[in-house]
Every structure is written in C-alpha cells, then in structure tokens.
Amino acid sequence: MIQLSGGNLVQDSSAIILAVETSCDETALAVIRGTELIAGEVSSQIKIHGEFGGVVPEVASRNHLKVLRPVLMAVLAKAGVGCGDLDAIAATSGPGLATSLMVGASLAKGMAVALGKPFLAINHIEGHLLSPFIRVQGGPCSSVGLVVSGGHTLLVRIHGLGRYELLGKSVDDAAGEAFDKVGKLLGLPYPGGPHVNRCAERGDPCRFDFPRSMMASGNFHFSFSGLKTAVRYMLEKCDPIPVEDVCASFQEAVVEVLVKKTIRAVLAAGVDTLAISGGVSCNSRLRERFANECKARRIHLLLAPPELCTDNAGMIAYVAALRFAQGVPSELASEIEPNLRLAGVAGI
C-alpha cells in the first residue's frame, strides 16, 4: 500500500494508521483507515489524579507505561488489524507534559522502526482544531476554529490543512482551567468543568452578575482569571453557598464571552463556517448558545463529536491521515516539544 516515487511516499485512500495520544493523563490509541476512524480506546486517569486535585506529571507518565500495552492490544483487536497491516504510526509530539509525551512518542517510534513504517509527529492543538471536520466531506475548509479546553482557548482562522492564522487567545487562564478552578473553589470533584455544567442546569444564571472581561477590548482575545477571582471573593460573603446558582451564573459569563467574541471573529473573517472543539465544547450551555447564534446568522456550525472533544487519539489519527496523504513523514529523530506551537502561527 506504500510505494516510493521520486523519494516521496505515495499511498491509497485506504491506508491504515495507528495513532497514540499521551499528552497529559489520558492514554489513548486509535486506528484510522483513510479518514474513517475504525477503532479507539482511552484509559482515563481521572480517579487517580482526583486524589491530588489535579494532574501530577510523574504519576501520569507511570500510568501511561502501565496501561499502554493493553490499550494497544485492545484497539488493534477492535479494529480487526494486526501490526503488519499498519501503513504508518503517529503520535502526539506536543504540546503537553514532557514525561507523558515521551511515553507515547517512544512507543510510536519503536513500532515504526520495528515494522519499517513511516512515523508522523502530530500537534495536539491541530488535532483539536481539525477534529470537527472528521465527518465532513472534503476535510478542513476555509473557516474560523475555536479550541476551548483546559489548556487552551484559541480563535484560529483556518485557510486549509497546515495554513492557520491566530485571531485571538486567552491572555491568562484558559476557559477550561477557569471551570476547573471554580469547581475546586466550590468543593466539586475533579475535574470541575463537567460538574459545574451539571450543577448549572439546576441554577439561576442571573443570580450573580459576574464580569465579562475584554468584551469591549477591540480584539478577539479572552481573559478568565478575573472572573475566577470574582467568584472567589463572592464565595467569601456567602453562607450558605448557593452552589447551583454560582455555577449557572459563572457558566453564563464564560459562555457569553466565548459566543459573542467568536461570532464577531467569524463575521470579521468573512467566512460562513465555525468549527468548535476541545473539552469545554462538551458544555451543554455552550452548545446551545452557539447553535442558536449560528442559526440566526446563517453560520454553518461544526462541533466535534463529544467523544473527540476531550483528549483522544482519534483526532491525532485524523490529522495523521491528512498529513500522510501529503506524502511527507516525520523524522524519527524529531523530539517531543512540550511547548509546541501550531505550525505557522506565532504566539500560541
């Protein structure tokens, strides 16, 4: 299925790629045929890190090492393929925790060498950014992408695969980070974001008037640190604490900022497609608000499937498939980059 032509790789549309994602605390592997995901497995460490109230890098890497082999065997069995059927091996090269990235990249490189197959180093942010296009005929198109997760809040103009332009980002806390910190302030389990969302469904979003930072900044950047601080100061004055109302009011503030600034960015860019991804894009209120705004403005909204919003190998496999089709593998000597930026975009 792979041939050499003039020094470049040439492959058909049914190429099978194994992808490994270990950028933080999820051990994830996926198999893709062409651009169709045929299997995915994730081993979560949420319960383990919940005891510490956050991810402990050394604990994360040790657990990656512990479960990587059984997860690999499980995903290959689910896909119905053997190692000899694989046409390429991919892994997340960054950004992320150095010790975690090393585990996944080492496995992928070792398999690539042993099998004599190409290796592809994939950017975690690009995986999120392009995940809404997985089920779209023709793949990534001219659009604006919003990546909203625990580590990133980014607005990116997508011109095509590998051609991106930064429009805006958080100048302090990412939106997901703010959700988790507020959840911790309220005594909710780790990670706080999903629990804040669930509590908010039963609360009054108008109970507290929390700040909407940088709404009139004249740019597309975000700030959520002040909002988190406002919640902390308010909690010091409340006894008892109306947890559900706090969650609803906080969530409404975050979602309103994300929706309004993102819609402005789409209109300013002159495109008709908005692609949203990242763990926070699972938030029910965010999805509802974006659906309503995009419908009213005739903007085509693409949301990554929920199973591809949090850290997963499916999105890594998808980008790997697109890169593989270009016929240019990565160097085996390439290093992981914990602070890796999106190719061609400064400041991320």
C-alpha positions as CSV (number, residue, x, y, z in Angstrom):
1,M,0.0,0.0,0.0
2,I,3.1,2.3,0.3
3,Q,5.4,2.9,-2.6
4,L,8.3,5.2,-3.2
5,S,8.1,7.5,-6.1
6,G,10.8,10.0,-6.6
7,G,11.7,9.9,-2.9
8,N,8.1,10.7,-1.8
9,L,5.6,8.4,-0.2
10,V,2.6,7.5,-2.3
11,Q,-0.4,5.8,-0.7
12,D,-4.0,4.9,-1.5
13,S,-7.1,6.2,0.4
14,S,-7.4,3.1,2.5
15,A,-4.1,3.4,4.3
16,I,-4.3,2.2,7.9
17,I,-2.7,4.4,10.6
18,L,-2.3,3.8,14.3
19,A,-2.2,6.9,16.5
20,V,-1.0,7.4,20.1
21,E,-2.0,10.3,22.3
22,T,-0.4,10.7,25.8
23,S,0.0,14.4,26.1
24,C,-1.4,14.6,29.6
25,D,-3.2,12.0,31.7
26,E,-5.3,10.1,29.1
27,T,-3.7,7.0,27.5
28,A,-5.4,6.9,24.1
29,L,-4.9,5.0,20.9
30,A,-6.9,4.9,17.7
31,V,-6.8,3.3,14.3
32,I,-8.0,5.1,11.1
33,R,-8.5,3.7,7.6
34,G,-8.3,6.5,5.1
35,T,-10.1,9.2,7.0
36,E,-12.6,6.8,8.7
37,L,-12.0,6.1,12.3
38,I,-12.5,2.4,12.8
39,A,-11.4,1.9,16.5
40,G,-10.4,4.0,19.5
41,E,-9.6,3.2,23.1
42,V,-9.0,5.6,26.1
43,S,-7.7,4.7,29.5
44,S,-8.5,7.5,31.9
45,Q,-6.6,8.6,35.0
46,I,-9.3,10.9,36.3
47,K,-9.8,8.9,39.5
48,I,-6.1,8.6,40.2
49,H,-5.4,12.4,39.8
50,G,-8.7,13.3,41.6
51,E,-7.0,12.3,44.8
52,F,-4.5,15.1,44.2
53,G,-6.9,17.7,42.9
54,G,-5.0,17.9,39.6
55,V,-2.7,16.1,37.3
56,V,0.7,15.0,38.8
57,P,3.1,14.6,35.8
58,E,5.2,11.7,37.3
59,V,2.0,9.8,38.3
60,A,0.6,10.4,34.8
61,S,3.7,9.1,32.9
62,R,4.0,6.0,35.2
63,N,0.4,5.1,34.5
64,H,0.9,5.6,30.7
65,L,3.7,3.0,30.9
66,K,1.4,0.6,32.9
67,V,-1.6,0.6,30.5
68,L,-0.1,1.4,27.1
69,R,0.4,-2.2,26.0
70,P,-3.0,-3.5,27.0
71,V,-4.7,-0.4,25.4
72,L,-2.7,-1.1,22.2
73,M,-3.8,-4.7,22.1
74,A,-7.4,-3.7,22.7
75,V,-7.5,-1.1,19.9
76,L,-5.9,-3.4,17.4
77,A,-8.4,-6.2,18.3
78,K,-11.3,-3.8,18.0
79,A,-10.1,-2.6,14.6
80,G,-9.5,-6.1,13.4
81,V,-6.0,-5.4,12.3
82,G,-2.5,-6.7,13.2
83,C,0.7,-4.7,13.4
84,G,1.6,-5.9,9.9
85,D,-1.5,-4.3,8.5
86,L,-0.4,-0.8,9.6
87,D,0.9,1.7,7.0
88,A,2.1,4.3,9.4
89,I,2.4,5.1,13.1
90,A,1.6,8.5,14.6
91,A,2.0,10.1,18.0
92,T,1.3,13.4,19.7
93,S,4.6,15.3,19.8
94,G,3.3,18.3,21.8
95,P,2.2,20.5,23.5
96,G,1.8,18.6,26.7
97,L,3.6,17.2,29.7
98,A,7.2,16.2,28.7
99,T,7.2,12.9,30.5
100,S,3.8,11.9,29.2
101,L,4.6,12.8,25.6
102,M,7.8,10.8,25.8
103,V,5.9,7.6,26.6
104,G,3.6,7.7,23.6
105,A,6.2,9.0,21.1
106,S,8.7,6.3,22.2
107,L,6.1,3.6,21.5
108,A,5.2,5.0,18.1
109,K,8.8,5.4,17.0
110,G,9.7,2.0,18.2
111,M,6.8,0.4,16.3
112,A,7.7,2.4,13.2
113,V,11.3,1.2,13.3
114,A,10.3,-2.4,14.0
115,L,7.7,-2.5,11.3
116,G,9.6,-0.4,8.8
117,K,6.8,2.1,8.5
118,P,6.7,5.9,8.4
119,F,6.3,7.9,11.6
120,L,4.2,11.0,11.9
121,A,4.6,13.6,14.7
122,I,1.3,15.3,15.3
123,N,0.5,18.6,17.0
124,H,-2.1,18.2,19.8
125,I,-3.7,21.6,19.1
126,E,-4.0,20.9,15.4
127,G,-5.7,17.6,16.4
128,H,-8.4,19.6,18.4
129,L,-8.6,22.3,15.7
130,L,-9.4,19.9,12.9
131,S,-11.5,17.3,14.8
132,P,-14.8,18.9,13.8
133,F,-14.0,18.1,10.1
134,I,-13.7,14.4,10.7
135,R,-17.1,13.7,9.3
136,V,-17.1,16.5,6.7
137,Q,-16.7,15.5,3.0
138,G,-13.5,17.1,1.7
139,G,-12.0,17.8,5.1
140,P,-10.8,21.1,6.5
141,C,-12.3,24.2,4.7
142,S,-12.0,28.0,5.0
143,S,-13.4,28.7,8.4
144,V,-12.8,30.0,11.9
145,G,-11.9,27.5,14.6
146,L,-12.5,27.8,18.4
147,V,-10.4,25.5,20.5
148,V,-11.7,25.7,24.1
149,S,-10.2,23.3,26.6
150,G,-8.4,23.1,29.9
151,G,-5.1,24.2,28.5
152,H,-6.1,26.4,25.5
153,T,-8.7,29.0,24.4
154,L,-7.8,29.9,20.9
155,L,-9.5,31.5,17.9
156,V,-7.9,30.5,14.7
157,R,-8.5,31.4,11.1
158,I,-8.3,28.1,9.1
159,H,-7.3,28.5,5.5
160,G,-6.6,24.8,4.9
161,L,-4.5,22.0,6.3
162,G,-1.4,23.5,7.8
163,R,-2.4,27.1,7.0
164,Y,-3.6,28.9,10.1
165,E,-3.8,32.4,11.4
166,L,-4.1,33.3,15.1
167,L,-7.1,35.6,15.7
168,G,-7.3,35.5,19.5
169,K,-6.4,33.6,22.6
170,S,-6.7,33.8,26.4
171,V,-4.2,36.2,28.0
172,D,-4.4,34.3,31.3
173,D,-6.5,31.3,32.3
174,A,-8.0,29.0,29.6
175,A,-11.7,28.7,29.8
176,G,-11.5,25.0,30.9
177,E,-8.9,25.9,33.6
178,A,-11.3,28.6,35.0
179,F,-14.1,26.0,35.1
180,D,-11.9,23.5,37.0
181,K,-10.7,26.2,39.4
182,V,-14.2,27.4,40.2
183,G,-15.3,23.8,40.6
184,K,-12.5,23.3,43.2
185,L,-13.5,26.5,45.0
186,L,-17.0,25.0,45.3
187,G,-15.7,21.7,46.6
188,L,-16.8,19.8,43.4
189,P,-14.9,16.7,42.3
190,Y,-12.0,16.9,39.9
191,P,-12.2,17.8,37.1
192,G,-14.6,20.5,37.9
193,G,-15.8,21.5,34.5
194,P,-18.4,18.8,33.9
195,H,-19.7,19.1,37.5
196,V,-20.1,22.8,37.1
197,N,-22.1,22.2,34.0
198,R,-24.4,19.7,35.7
199,C,-25.0,21.9,38.7
200,A,-25.6,24.9,36.5
201,E,-28.6,23.1,34.9
202,R,-30.4,23.5,38.2
203,G,-29.3,27.0,39.0
204,D,-30.2,30.6,38.2
205,P,-27.8,32.1,35.7
206,C,-29.0,35.7,36.6
207,R,-28.4,35.3,40.4
208,F,-24.9,36.8,40.3
209,D,-23.6,39.4,37.9
210,F,-20.1,38.2,37.2
211,P,-17.8,40.2,35.0
212,R,-17.5,39.6,31.2
213,S,-13.8,40.6,30.7
214,M,-12.4,42.1,27.5
215,M,-15.8,42.2,25.8
216,A,-15.0,45.8,24.5
217,S,-11.3,45.2,24.0
218,G,-11.5,45.7,20.3
219,N,-9.7,42.4,19.6
220,F,-10.5,38.7,19.8
221,H,-8.5,37.9,23.0
222,F,-10.0,36.4,26.2
223,S,-9.5,36.7,29.9
224,F,-11.0,34.5,32.5
225,S,-8.7,35.0,35.5
226,G,-10.7,38.0,36.8
227,L,-13.9,36.1,36.6
228,K,-12.5,33.2,38.7
229,T,-11.3,35.8,41.3
230,A,-14.7,37.5,41.3
231,V,-16.3,34.1,42.2
232,R,-13.8,33.5,45.0
233,Y,-14.5,36.9,46.5
234,M,-18.2,36.4,46.3
235,L,-18.0,33.0,48.0
236,E,-16.3,34.6,51.0
237,K,-19.5,36.6,51.5
238,C,-22.0,33.7,51.1
239,D,-23.2,31.4,53.9
240,P,-24.5,29.1,52.9
241,I,-23.1,29.0,49.4
242,P,-25.8,28.6,46.6
243,V,-23.6,26.2,44.6
244,E,-26.1,25.7,41.7
245,D,-26.7,29.4,41.2
246,V,-23.0,30.2,41.4
247,C,-22.3,27.5,38.8
248,A,-25.1,28.8,36.5
249,S,-24.0,32.5,36.8
250,F,-20.3,31.7,36.3
251,Q,-21.0,29.4,33.3
252,E,-23.2,32.0,31.7
253,A,-20.4,34.6,32.0
254,V,-17.9,32.3,30.3
255,V,-20.2,31.2,27.6
256,E,-21.4,34.7,26.8
257,V,-17.9,35.9,26.3
258,L,-16.9,32.9,24.1
259,V,-20.0,33.1,22.0
260,K,-20.0,36.9,21.3
261,K,-16.3,37.2,20.6
262,T,-16.2,34.1,18.4
263,I,-19.2,35.2,16.4
264,R,-17.6,38.6,15.9
265,A,-14.4,36.9,14.7
266,V,-16.4,34.8,12.2
267,L,-18.1,37.9,10.8
268,A,-14.8,39.8,10.6
269,A,-13.2,36.9,8.8
270,G,-15.9,36.9,6.2
271,V,-16.4,33.1,6.4
272,D,-19.6,31.1,6.8
273,T,-18.2,28.1,8.8
274,L,-17.3,27.9,12.5
275,A,-15.6,24.8,13.9
276,I,-15.6,24.3,17.7
277,S,-13.5,21.7,19.6
278,G,-11.9,21.0,22.9
279,G,-13.2,19.6,26.2
280,V,-15.2,22.7,27.1
281,S,-17.1,22.3,23.8
282,C,-19.0,19.4,25.5
283,N,-20.6,22.0,27.8
284,S,-24.4,21.9,27.1
285,R,-25.0,25.6,27.6
286,L,-22.1,26.5,25.2
287,R,-23.5,24.2,22.5
288,E,-27.0,25.6,22.9
289,R,-25.9,29.2,22.7
290,F,-23.7,28.6,19.7
291,A,-26.4,26.7,17.9
292,N,-28.9,29.5,18.3
293,E,-26.4,32.3,17.3
294,C,-25.2,30.4,14.3
295,K,-28.7,29.6,13.1
296,A,-29.7,33.2,13.4
297,R,-26.7,34.4,11.4
298,R,-26.7,31.5,8.9
299,I,-23.3,30.3,10.0
300,H,-22.5,26.7,9.4
301,L,-21.6,25.3,12.8
302,L,-19.3,22.2,13.1
303,L,-19.0,20.7,16.6
304,A,-16.5,17.8,17.2
305,P,-18.3,14.7,18.3
306,P,-18.4,14.5,22.2
307,E,-16.0,11.5,22.2
308,L,-13.5,13.6,20.2
309,C,-13.7,16.7,22.3
310,T,-11.6,15.7,25.3
311,D,-8.0,14.3,24.8
312,N,-8.3,11.3,22.4
313,A,-6.2,9.6,19.7
314,G,-9.0,9.8,17.1
315,M,-8.2,13.4,16.4
316,I,-4.5,12.6,16.2
317,A,-5.2,9.8,13.8
318,Y,-7.3,12.1,11.6
319,V,-4.6,14.8,11.3
320,A,-2.0,12.0,10.7
321,A,-4.1,10.6,7.8
322,L,-4.3,14.1,6.2
323,R,-0.5,14.5,6.7
324,F,0.2,11.0,5.4
325,A,-1.8,11.8,2.2
326,Q,0.7,14.7,1.6
327,G,3.5,12.0,1.4
328,V,5.9,13.6,3.9
329,P,6.6,11.6,7.1
330,S,8.3,13.0,10.2
331,E,11.9,12.3,11.1
332,L,12.4,9.6,13.6
333,A,15.0,11.8,15.3
334,S,12.3,14.5,15.9
335,E,11.9,15.4,19.5
336,I,8.8,15.9,21.6
337,E,8.1,19.6,22.3
338,P,6.1,20.3,25.5
339,N,5.6,23.9,24.4
340,L,4.9,23.1,20.7
341,R,3.1,25.8,18.8
342,L,0.7,25.4,15.9
343,A,2.8,25.4,12.7
344,G,3.0,28.8,11.1
345,V,1.2,30.6,13.9
346,A,3.2,32.8,16.3
347,G,2.1,33.4,19.9
348,I,0.3,30.1,20.6
